[in-house]
Amino acid sequence: MTAVVTTPAAPESVRPGGLVARLASRLAKSVGILALCVVCVFPVYWMLVTATLPTADLFDRTPELLPRPGDLAVFGDLVSGTPMLRWLANSTIIALGTTVISVAFGVTCGYALSRTRFHGRGVLGFALFVTQMLPEALLVVPLYAVFAALGLLNDLGGLVIVNAAFVVPIIAWMIKGAVDGVPAEIEEAARVDGCPRLATLRFVVLPVIKPSVAAAAVLAFFSAWNEYLFAATFATADAVKPTSVGLTTFIGEFATPMNVVMAGSLLYALPAVVFFMLLQRHVVSGLGAGAVKG
C-alpha cells in the first residue's frame, strides 16, 4: 500500500498572484493619498505663485506654474509697508480668546446637560439650538447698539465675546454627546473616593473626551479666525482690525494688486494651518479611547 503525501498549500500572501494583488492595492492607496495631498496643497501653492506675479501677468493665456523667486520681496514690502503684523496679532488674540472662553463654557455646559438633572434642562438645550437658527446679519444692528452702550466698539474683547456667544452652543452639544458616551461608573468611583464634581470633570472625564475637546477647540479657533461680518462692523479703527478685515483695504476702486492680496492671504492662512496641525493628532488619535472594562 502506497502512502500519499500531501503538500500544504502555500498561503495566499506568498502566492505570485496574491503578492501582485497586494502590491497593486498598496500602490493604488499610495497614489490616491498622493493625489489627495496634491489637491489639498495646490491652492496654497497657487497662492504663492500668484503672490510672485505682477497683476498684469495673471491674465496671460499661458499661466505660469512656478513662483518667481526674485519677486518674493512682496512679502517683505507687505510686512514693512502695511499693518499686516498688527492685523495678524489682532486675529490671533481674537481667535485664541474665543477658543479659550468657548471651550471653558462649552465643556461645563455640555457636562451639566449630560450629567445633571434640573428644572428647565430641556428648555436650555432647546434654547441652545434656537441660537443657531438666527443668521448673524439679523443680529448686527441690535448687537451694535448694545456694544455702543457698553463701550465695546473697536475693542478686541468685544469681538471675542460676540464670537464666543455663537460658538458656545455648538461646543456644548458636542461635549454633551461626548460625555454621554463616557460610562457613569468611572465618575461614581471617583466620587466614592471623595473627588468633587469639578475635579471629576477635570481629572476623569476630560482625559477621556480629549479628542472631542480638541475638535471643539479647532471649531472655535477657525470660527473666530475666519469671521468677517462682526469684525467689519464693530472694529472700524485700524489698530483693532483683524486680518480678515484688513485684507479688504487692498481692494481699490479701479485696480486691485492681486499679488499683494495673495501674499497677505498666504500669511493669513499659515497660522490657521499650523494651529490645526498642532491639534490634529489629538483629534485623530484616541477616538476609540475611554473604554471601560467591567
C-alpha positions as CSV (number, residue, x, y, z in Angstrom):
1,M,0.0,0.0,0.0
2,T,1.5,3.3,-1.1
3,A,1.2,6.3,1.3
4,V,0.0,9.5,-0.2
5,V,1.9,12.6,1.0
6,T,0.1,15.9,0.5
7,T,1.9,19.2,0.5
8,P,0.1,22.0,2.3
9,A,-1.0,24.8,0.0
10,A,1.1,28.0,0.2
11,P,-0.6,30.9,1.9
12,E,-2.3,33.3,-0.4
13,S,0.1,36.1,0.7
14,V,3.1,34.2,-0.8
15,R,1.4,33.1,-4.0
16,P,2.5,35.1,-7.0
17,G,-1.0,36.2,-7.8
18,G,-1.7,37.2,-4.1
19,L,1.6,39.1,-3.9
20,V,0.9,41.1,-7.1
21,A,-2.6,41.9,-5.9
22,R,-1.3,43.1,-2.5
23,L,1.4,45.3,-4.2
24,A,-1.2,46.7,-6.6
25,S,-3.5,47.5,-3.7
26,R,-0.7,49.3,-1.8
27,L,0.3,51.2,-5.0
28,A,-3.3,52.3,-5.6
29,K,-3.6,53.5,-2.0
30,S,-0.3,55.4,-2.2
31,V,-1.4,57.1,-5.5
32,G,-4.8,58.0,-4.0
33,I,-3.1,59.5,-0.9
34,L,-0.6,61.4,-3.1
35,A,-3.4,62.8,-5.3
36,L,-5.4,63.9,-2.2
37,C,-2.3,65.7,-0.8
38,V,-1.8,67.4,-4.1
39,V,-5.4,68.6,-4.2
40,C,-5.2,69.9,-0.7
41,V,-1.8,71.6,-1.0
42,F,-2.3,73.0,-4.5
43,P,-4.4,76.0,-3.5
44,V,-1.8,77.2,-1.0
45,Y,0.9,76.6,-3.7
46,W,-1.1,78.6,-6.2
47,M,-1.4,81.5,-3.7
48,L,2.4,81.5,-3.5
49,V,2.7,81.5,-7.3
50,T,0.1,84.4,-7.6
51,A,1.9,86.4,-4.9
52,T,5.1,86.4,-7.0
53,L,3.5,87.5,-10.3
54,P,2.5,91.0,-11.3
55,T,-1.2,91.5,-11.7
56,A,-0.9,92.0,-15.5
57,D,0.8,88.6,-15.9
58,L,-2.1,86.8,-14.2
59,F,-4.2,87.2,-17.4
60,D,-1.7,85.7,-19.8
61,R,-3.0,82.8,-22.0
62,T,-0.3,80.5,-20.7
63,P,-0.3,80.5,-16.9
64,E,3.0,80.3,-15.0
65,L,3.2,77.2,-12.8
66,L,6.3,78.1,-10.9
67,P,6.9,81.0,-8.5
68,R,9.4,83.7,-9.3
69,P,12.0,83.7,-6.5
70,G,13.1,87.3,-7.5
71,D,9.6,88.6,-6.7
72,L,9.3,87.2,-3.2
73,A,10.1,90.7,-2.0
74,V,6.4,91.4,-2.0
75,F,6.2,89.6,1.4
76,G,8.8,92.0,2.9
77,D,7.1,95.0,1.4
78,L,3.7,93.8,2.8
79,V,5.1,93.4,6.3
80,S,7.1,96.7,6.3
81,G,4.7,98.9,4.4
82,T,1.3,97.8,5.8
83,P,-0.1,96.9,9.3
84,M,-0.1,93.2,8.4
85,L,1.7,92.1,11.5
86,R,-0.7,94.1,13.7
87,W,-3.7,92.6,11.8
88,L,-2.3,89.1,12.3
89,A,-1.7,89.8,16.0
90,N,-5.3,91.0,16.4
91,S,-6.7,87.9,14.6
92,T,-4.6,85.7,16.9
93,I,-5.8,87.4,20.1
94,I,-9.4,87.2,18.9
95,A,-9.1,83.5,17.8
96,L,-7.3,82.3,20.9
97,G,-9.5,84.3,23.3
98,T,-12.6,82.9,21.6
99,T,-11.2,79.4,21.8
100,V,-10.4,79.5,25.5
101,I,-13.7,81.1,26.5
102,S,-15.8,78.9,24.2
103,V,-14.1,75.6,25.3
104,A,-14.3,76.6,29.0
105,F,-18.0,77.5,28.9
106,G,-18.9,74.8,26.3
107,V,-17.3,72.0,28.3
108,T,-19.0,72.9,31.6
109,C,-22.4,73.5,29.9
110,G,-22.2,70.2,27.9
111,Y,-21.2,68.3,31.1
112,A,-24.1,69.8,33.0
113,L,-26.6,68.9,30.2
114,S,-25.3,65.3,30.2
115,R,-24.8,64.5,33.9
116,T,-27.1,66.7,35.9
117,R,-30.9,66.8,36.2
118,F,-32.6,70.1,36.9
119,H,-35.7,72.0,36.0
120,G,-35.6,73.7,32.6
121,R,-32.9,71.3,31.3
122,G,-34.8,70.6,28.1
123,V,-35.6,74.3,27.7
124,L,-32.0,75.2,28.0
125,G,-31.0,72.6,25.4
126,F,-33.7,73.8,23.0
127,A,-32.5,77.4,23.6
128,L,-29.0,76.5,22.5
129,F,-30.5,75.1,19.3
130,V,-32.5,78.3,18.7
131,T,-29.4,80.4,18.8
132,Q,-28.2,78.7,15.7
133,M,-31.3,79.5,13.8
134,L,-30.7,83.2,13.7
135,P,-28.3,84.5,11.0
136,E,-25.5,86.8,12.1
137,A,-26.7,89.6,9.7
138,L,-30.0,89.7,11.6
139,L,-28.3,90.5,14.9
140,V,-25.7,93.1,13.7
141,V,-27.9,96.1,14.4
142,P,-29.1,95.2,17.9
143,L,-25.6,94.0,18.9
144,Y,-24.1,97.2,17.6
145,A,-26.4,99.2,19.8
146,V,-25.6,97.0,22.8
147,F,-21.8,97.2,22.2
148,A,-22.0,101.0,21.7
149,A,-23.8,101.3,25.1
150,L,-21.2,99.1,26.8
151,G,-18.2,100.8,25.1
152,L,-17.1,97.6,23.4
153,L,-16.8,99.0,19.9
154,N,-13.3,99.0,18.5
155,D,-12.3,96.6,21.3
156,L,-10.8,93.1,20.8
157,G,-12.6,91.9,23.9
158,G,-15.9,92.7,22.3
159,L,-15.1,90.6,19.2
160,V,-14.1,87.7,21.5
161,I,-17.4,87.9,23.3
162,V,-19.6,88.0,20.2
163,N,-17.7,85.2,18.6
164,A,-17.8,83.0,21.7
165,A,-21.5,83.6,22.0
166,F,-22.1,81.9,18.7
167,V,-19.7,79.1,19.2
168,V,-20.5,78.0,22.8
169,P,-23.9,76.4,21.9
170,I,-22.3,74.2,19.3
171,I,-19.4,73.2,21.6
172,A,-21.9,72.5,24.4
173,W,-23.8,69.9,22.3
174,M,-20.5,68.4,21.0
175,I,-19.3,67.9,24.6
176,K,-22.7,66.6,25.7
177,G,-22.6,63.9,23.1
178,A,-19.0,63.0,24.1
179,V,-19.8,62.9,27.8
180,D,-22.9,60.7,27.1
181,G,-20.6,58.1,25.8
182,V,-18.5,58.0,28.9
183,P,-19.7,55.4,31.4
184,A,-21.0,56.9,34.6
185,E,-19.3,54.2,36.7
186,I,-15.9,55.8,36.5
187,E,-17.4,59.1,37.8
188,E,-19.2,57.3,40.6
189,A,-16.0,55.6,41.6
190,A,-14.2,59.0,41.7
191,R,-17.0,60.5,43.9
192,V,-16.8,57.5,46.3
193,D,-13.2,58.3,46.7
194,G,-14.1,61.9,47.7
195,C,-13.4,63.6,44.4
196,P,-15.5,66.8,43.9
197,R,-17.7,67.3,40.8
198,L,-15.3,69.8,39.1
199,A,-12.3,67.7,40.0
200,T,-14.1,64.7,38.5
201,L,-14.7,66.6,35.3
202,R,-11.1,67.8,35.1
203,F,-9.2,64.6,36.0
204,V,-11.6,61.9,35.0
205,V,-13.9,63.0,32.2
206,L,-11.7,65.4,30.2
207,P,-8.9,63.0,29.6
208,V,-11.4,60.5,28.1
209,I,-13.1,63.1,25.8
210,K,-9.8,64.8,24.8
211,P,-10.4,64.2,21.1
212,S,-13.8,65.9,21.3
213,V,-12.4,68.9,23.2
214,A,-9.6,69.2,20.6
215,A,-12.2,69.2,17.8
216,A,-14.2,71.9,19.7
217,A,-11.1,74.0,20.0
218,V,-10.4,73.7,16.3
219,L,-14.0,74.7,15.6
220,A,-13.9,77.7,17.9
221,F,-10.5,78.9,16.5
222,F,-11.5,78.7,12.9
223,S,-14.9,80.3,13.5
224,A,-13.2,83.3,15.1
225,W,-10.2,83.4,12.7
226,N,-12.4,83.5,9.6
227,E,-15.2,85.7,11.0
228,Y,-15.7,88.9,8.9
229,L,-19.2,90.4,9.4
230,F,-18.9,91.3,13.1
231,A,-15.3,92.3,12.8
232,A,-16.0,94.7,9.9
233,T,-18.9,96.2,11.8
234,F,-17.5,96.5,15.3
235,A,-13.8,97.1,14.6
236,T,-13.5,100.1,12.3
237,A,-10.3,101.5,13.8
238,D,-7.1,100.4,12.0
239,A,-5.5,99.5,15.4
240,V,-8.0,96.7,16.1
241,K,-8.8,95.4,12.6
242,P,-8.2,91.6,12.2
243,T,-6.7,90.3,9.1
244,S,-10.0,89.3,7.5
245,V,-11.0,93.0,7.5
246,G,-7.5,94.4,6.8
247,L,-7.1,92.5,3.6
248,T,-10.2,94.2,2.1
249,T,-8.4,97.5,2.3
250,F,-6.2,96.4,-0.6
251,I,-9.2,96.3,-2.9
252,G,-9.2,99.5,-4.9
253,E,-11.9,101.2,-6.8
254,F,-10.2,100.8,-10.2
255,A,-7.5,98.3,-9.6
256,T,-6.5,95.6,-7.0
257,P,-2.9,94.4,-6.6
258,M,-3.7,90.7,-6.7
259,N,-0.1,89.8,-5.8
260,V,-0.3,91.8,-2.6
261,V,-3.7,90.3,-1.8
262,M,-2.5,86.8,-2.3
263,A,0.7,87.4,-0.3
264,G,-1.4,88.7,2.6
265,S,-3.9,85.8,2.2
266,L,-1.0,83.3,2.4
267,L,0.4,84.9,5.6
268,Y,-3.2,84.8,6.9
269,A,-3.7,81.1,6.1
270,L,-0.5,79.8,7.6
271,P,-1.2,80.3,11.3
272,A,-4.5,78.5,11.0
273,V,-2.8,75.6,9.2
274,V,-0.2,75.5,12.0
275,F,-2.9,75.5,14.7
276,F,-4.7,72.6,13.1
277,M,-1.5,70.6,12.6
278,L,-0.8,71.0,16.4
279,L,-4.2,69.6,17.4
280,Q,-4.9,67.2,14.6
281,R,-3.0,64.4,16.4
282,H,-5.4,64.8,19.4
283,V,-8.4,64.9,17.1
284,V,-7.5,61.8,15.1
285,S,-5.8,59.7,17.7
286,G,-7.6,58.3,20.7
287,L,-11.1,58.3,19.0
288,G,-11.6,54.9,20.5
289,A,-10.2,55.7,23.9
290,G,-12.3,55.7,27.0
291,A,-13.4,52.1,27.0
292,V,-14.1,50.7,30.5
293,K,-13.8,47.0,31.3
294,G,-16.5,45.9,33.7
